Amino acid sequence: DKVVGEKAESQSAMNVVSNGLRAVARKEVQVVSNGLHTVARRQEGQGSRLARLHLATRRSLSSTSTSAQDVSAILRQVEEGQLSASAAESLLSSTISNAPSTPTDLDALESFANLDHKRTKRTGFPEAVFSEGKTAKQIRDILDDMAKHVNTAVECGRDASVAEKAILATRVDATLYKEICARPLKNGTITYHETANLISMKASALDNNSQHDNSPDATKQRERNTVVVACAGTTDLPVAEEAAITLEAAGCKVERIYDVGVAGLHRIINALPRLRDPNNRCVIVCAGMDGALPSVVAGLVTVPVVAVPTSVGYGAAFGGVSAMLTMLNSCAPGVGIVNIDNGFGAAALAFKFVNN
């Protein structure tokens, strides 16, 4: 059985590599990497040598000191049965180590980031770059690599959820955004959401494909899983919009109800029909100052309420601590509280309420 399995594995590798070699002849070396990625993915979790061969090939192709002809020669020997996958891995690794040291995009990225591309698959919710404390180049490189990962998945024909296609960067002010845009990104295009201080990115492989399933059934499903995002005052808008745009990127329908704080209680009462719509599955409430609005809303609706304290207020508001303590001491049941100004975290919690 072991021998048969190894022969099947070898034949599978040979078929994929054969297709890859034809691509190399057309100078489309990236297809070689994608072909090996397909085999490696099938063998994932089995300690396959092909997975390591795939990684070595990607590194070789990304190195400016390694030519497509070098890679082609090694892979041709694998195809003809003259070289095992493990030997090919060693040769490719040796080619890289013996070549003049030339920094690659992958080397540069790994010097400051170790991206977790499978997080969305594990958690169901989009990964995001927290941009505070990062340089424009670091943010640009991380976003580009995330988009490259989406492109590879789409080009290999792998089904990806809306959440897996979403690429976000939070806490990006206008100055930082301009610095990020100083150089073009290779693998997609970005959009700046100024109020939310947030960047969303669309991978280039999705240019001719919608990120969302717009079929009638999918549209109805989104309608049935609406999340309301409410805020007490206009100054709470940046936090509320961070939550709203994050949810929309993850594929949720969002209903916005803004400037309905308790200083004018009639405003939230007038919004009751929208708050109590049967399609609503969760309500996010952002408030600073006294932070009373989430308790009011929780006493009026049947769905979970996610409270977000904001850093809005005068001195004794203590940068949102006062609002947070009010929310933690809410008399109304069914209120969950996230950290101060954490619109992204509120969106993540609401998303999991809706989708589980």
N, C-alpha and C positions, 0 to 999 in steps of 0.2 A: 504493500500500500504506500509506503514511504517513497519507494522508487517511482511508482506511478505518479504520485503527487508531485515529485520533483520534476518529472518529465513534463507534466501538464503545466507546471509553473514555468519551466523553461520555454515550452512552446508558446505559452501566452506572452512571455517577454519578447520572444523572437518576432511574433506577429506585430506587436506594438512597435518594437524597435525598427522593424522593416518599414513600417509606415513613416516612422520618424526619419529614417535615412533619406527617403524620397523628399521629405520636407527640407532636410539639410541641403540637398542638391538644389532646391529652389531658394536657398538662403533664408528659409523660414525656421530658424533654429528653435524658436520658442515652442513650435509644435512638438518637437522632440520631448521637451520638458513636460508638456501637457500630456503626451502619450504615456510617458513613464509614470506621471502622476496618477493617471487612470488605473494602471496596474497596481501601483503602490497603495492606492486607496482600497482596491479590492482585497489586498493582502494585509490591510491595517489590523493591528492587534495580534498578528501571528509571528512577529519578529522577522518579517521577510527581508531577505537581502535586497530585494527589489526596491524596497522603501529607501534603503540607504543609497542604492545606486541612483535612484531618482534625485535625492538630495545632492549627491556628488555631481550629477549631471547639471543640475540647476546652478550650482556654484561655478562649475566650469564655464557654462554658457554666459554667466553674469560677469566673468572675469575678462577684462579687455586683453589680457595676455594669453588667453587660451582661444585658439581659432576653432571655427566650426569643423574644419578638416580634421583637427586632432580628435575632437569628440566623435566625429563620424567614423574615423578609423577604428577607434575602440569599440564603438557600438556595432560596427560591421562584423567584428570578430565574435561578438556575443551572438549576433544573428546567425552566423555560420557555424556556431557551436564550438568555436576554437577557444572561447574565453568564457569563464563562469561569471555570474553576476558579482560575486565577491571579489574576483580578480579585477573585473572592470572597475569596481568601486575603488580598489587600491590604486589602479593606474590613474584614474581621474583625480583622486586625492593627491597622488604624487605629482601629476602635471601641475596642479595648483601650487603645491608647496615648493616645487623647483623653479617655478616661473618667477620673473621679477615681481616684487611686491607692488601691486597696483590696487589702491583702495576701490572697492565697489560700493554700490548703493546699499547692498545687504550688510557689508562690513560697517558702513557708516551708521546704519540704523541700529545694529546690534551693539554699538558702542554706548548707546544710551537708552535703548528700549528693547524689551522682550515681549513682543506682542502675543496676546492670547486670542488667536483667530477662532478658537472653538468656544469661546465664552457664550456667544449668542446661541449656539447650538445647545449648550448645556442649560442655559438659564431662560432662553426664549425671548430675551430682551436685548435691544441693540447695545453694542459696545460704544463708548464715547470717550473722547480725549478731554481730560480736564486740563485746560490750557494755561491756567495761572501758574507761573513759575517756569514755564517752558519757553524756549526761544521760538521765533517764527520758523526757522529752519527745522527744528525738531518737530513742530506741529505739522509742517508741510510734508516732511518725510514720513511721519506716522500715517497721516491721511492718505498719502500716495500708496503706501504699502497695503493699507486696508482696502483701498479701491482695487489694487492689483489682485488681491485675494478674491474679491468679488468677481473680477473679470475672468480669472482662471476658472472659478466655479461655473460661471455662465458658459464660457467657451467649451468646457468639458461636458456640458449638458446636464450638470447636476442641478436637481431641484433645490431652490433656495427660497426661504420664506421672506416676506417683506421685511421682517426684523433683521434677517441676515444681510439684506442688501442696504440697510440704513447705515450711514456713516456720519457721525456727529462730532463736533468739537464745541464744548461749552466754555463760558467765561472768556470770550474773545471780544475785547473792546475794539473800537474803530481804528485806533492806531496800530494795534497788533494785526488786525485784518489787512491793513494796507501793506504791512511788512510781509505777511504771508503771500499776498498777491504780487509781490515784487518779482517773483519768478514763477513761471507757469508750472502747473502740476502735470505729470505725465499720463496718469491713468484715470482721469476724470475731471469734472468741473465742480466748482464750489459756489454756493449761494450764501450770502450773509444776511442774517435776520437781526437787524440792528437793535430793535427793542429788547429782544431776548439775549443779545450778546452771544449769538450762537451761529456756527457754521454747519450747513448740511452739504454733503458731497454726493454726487451721482457718478458712479463708475461708468467709464466710457463704453463698456459692453452693454450697458442698459440704454444707450442713446436711442435705439430703435425699439426698445421694450419698456413698457410701463412697469414701475416698481410695484404697482398695486394691481390686483386682480379686479378688473372692472366689470366682470360678468354680473348679471342680475342677482344671482344667488349670493355672490360675495358682497355686493353692495347692500343687500338686505341684511346680511350678517353683520356688517359694520354698523348699520343703522341700529340693529338690536343691541349692539355693544358700545353705546355712546358713553363718553366720559364728559362730565360737566367740569369746566375749569372756571371758578369764580374768584374774584378778588374784592377786597374791601375798598381800596382807593386806587387812583390812577398811579400813584407812586409804587404800588405793588405790581404794576404791569410787567416789568422785566422778569420777575420770578414766575408769574403766571404764564407768560409767553414761553419761557423755557420749558415749562411743563407741557403746554399745549403743542408746541412744535415737535417736541420729543415724541409725544403720543401719536401725532399725525405721521411722523417718520416711521413709527412702528406699525402703522396700518390701522390705527383707531380713528373713529369719528369723534370730533371734539365740538362741544357746544360751549361758547364763551359767554360768561355773564360777568361784566366788569363794573366796578364802581358802585357796589351795593352794600357799603358798610353800615354798621349799626347806628351811626350818627343820624341817618335818615332811614329808619326801620321800614318805612313804606316801600323802599326800593327793593328789598329782598322779598317782601310780601308780594309785590307786583310780579316778581320773577318766579313765584311758586309753580305756575303751570309748566314752565320750562324745567324747573328743578325736579318736578314729579312726573315728567314724561316717562311712560312705561319702558321706553328704550334705554333709559339711563341706567347704568350699572354701577357707577361710582361718581362721587363729587370731590374734586380737589378745591380746597378753600385756602387762599393766600391772604394773610392779614398781618399788619404790624400794629403799632400803637398799643391798644389794650388787648388785641388778639381775640376779641369776643365772637367774631362772625362764625367760626366753625361750630361753636356750641349752638348758636341759633339755627344754623342750617341742619345740624345733626338732629335737632328736635323737630324737624319738619319733613324729613325724608326717610325712606325705608332702606336705602342703600348705604354702603360704607362711606365714611367721610375721611379724606386724607387732609390733615391740617398742616399748613406750611407757615411757620412764623417768619416774618420778614424783618429786616433790620431798619424798618421805617419808624421814626418817632423821635421825641425830644430826649433829653438827658437820661431820665429815669427809665427809659425804654431799654437802656443798656444794650443797644445794638441788636435788639430782637429777643433778648433773654426774657424780658417781661412778658412779651406775647407768647413765647414758648411755654413759660410757666403757667400762664392762663390756660393754654390749650391742654397741657398735661393734667390740669386740675378740672377739666371739663366735667360738668354735671351730666351732660348728655351722653348716653352710651353709644358706642360704635364709632368713636373718633380715634384714628391713628395719627401720630405726629412724627414728622421727619425733621431733619436739622434745619437751622436758620438759613433762609434763602435757597433751600435745596429743591428747586423746581424739578430738576432731573430725577432726584430720588423719589419725589412724589409721583412722577409719571411712571416710574418703574413699579411702585407699589400698586398704583391704580391699574396698570396693565395686567398685573398678576391677579388682581381681584377679578378683572373682566374675563381673562382667558383661562381661569381655573375654576 
